[in-house]
Amino acid sequence: MSSRTTEGVDKNKISSLPDPQANSVPEPYQKRFKGKPVSKFVDPCAEASKASMDCMNHHDYDRDKCLSYFQAYRDCKKTWQEQLKADRRAGKTA
């Protein structure tokens, strides 16, 4: 019996997963915010989020196999929030 997530999917076509630590640092949020429309949500950690979901899909939703990806996402979010706080204290705007 095949799983729901990989049914009909050629395992050879699934791209390899990136290194979890490659996404643990967000890209500069000022760069992401510059050209965004007013109502559009922007997440500098989107790549880490996508990598963690890709890991879950690749491993048939076995969370234990993707813990390093989840930690990289949490590290990215924490770093981003710290950058935002430091910039607000310094009077910088996005």
JOLIN-V250209 format. One record per residue. N is the residue number from 1. RES is the residue in three letters. OMEGA is omega as a letter, one per 20 degrees, with the letter a starting at -180 (none if undefined). NEAR is the number of other C-alpha atoms within 8 Angstrom. D_FIRST is the distance of its C-alpha to the first C-alpha in whole Angstrom. Layout:
BEGIN
N:RES:OMEGA:NEAR:D_FIRST + N:RES:OMEGA:NEAR:D_FIRST
END
This chain:
BEGIN
1:MET:r:2:0 + 2:SER:a:5:4 + 3:SER:r:7:7 + 4:ARG:a:5:10 + 5:THR:a:6:12 + 6:THR:a:12:11 + 7:GLU:r:7:9 + 8:GLY:a:4:12 + 9:VAL:r:6:14 + 10:ASP:a:7:15 + 11:LYS:r:6:15 + 12:ASN:a:5:19 + 13:LYS:r:6:20 + 14:ILE:a:7:19 + 15:SER:r:5:23 + 16:SER:a:4:24 + 17:LEU:r:7:24 + 18:PRO:r:6:28 + 19:ASP:a:6:30 + 20:PRO:a:11:30 + 21:GLN:r:8:34 + 22:ALA:a:7:34 + 23:ASN:a:13:34 + 24:SER:r:12:36 + 25:VAL:a:10:39 + 26:PRO:r:12:39 + 27:GLU:a:8:41 + 28:PRO:a:7:45 + 29:TYR:r:11:44 + 30:GLN:r:7:48 + 31:LYS:a:8:46 + 32:ARG:a:12:43 + 33:PHE:a:9:46 + 34:LYS:a:7:49 + 35:GLY:a:6:47 + 36:LYS:r:8:45 + 37:PRO:a:5:46 + 38:VAL:a:4:47 + 39:SER:a:4:44 + 40:LYS:r:6:41 + 41:PHE:r:4:40 + 42:VAL:a:7:39 + 43:ASP:r:7:37 + 44:PRO:a:11:39 + 45:CYS:a:13:35 + 46:ALA:a:7:33 + 47:GLU:r:8:32 + 48:ALA:r:14:31 + 49:SER:r:9:29 + 50:LYS:r:8:27 + 51:ALA:r:12:26 + 52:SER:r:12:25 + 53:MET:r:8:23 + 54:ASP:r:9:22 + 55:CYS:r:13:21 + 56:MET:r:12:19 + 57:ASN:a:10:17 + 58:HIS:a:9:17 + 59:HIS:r:8:15 + 60:ASP:r:9:13 + 61:TYR:r:8:16 + 62:ASP:a:8:17 + 63:ARG:a:7:21 + 64:ASP:a:5:22 + 65:LYS:a:8:21 + 66:CYS:a:11:23 + 67:LEU:a:8:26 + 68:SER:r:9:28 + 69:TYR:r:13:28 + 70:PHE:r:9:28 + 71:GLN:r:8:31 + 72:ALA:r:13:33 + 73:TYR:r:14:32 + 74:ARG:r:9:34 + 75:ASP:r:10:37 + 76:CYS:a:14:37 + 77:LYS:a:10:38 + 78:LYS:r:8:40 + 79:THR:r:10:42 + 80:TRP:r:12:42 + 81:GLN:r:8:44 + 82:GLU:r:8:46 + 83:GLN:r:8:47 + 84:LEU:a:8:48 + 85:LYS:a:8:50 + 86:ALA:r:8:52 + 87:ASP:r:10:53 + 88:ARG:r:9:54 + 89:ARG:a:7:56 + 90:ALA:r:6:57 + 91:GLY:r:6:58 + 92:LYS:r:7:56 + 93:THR:a:5:54 + 94:ALA:none:6:51
END
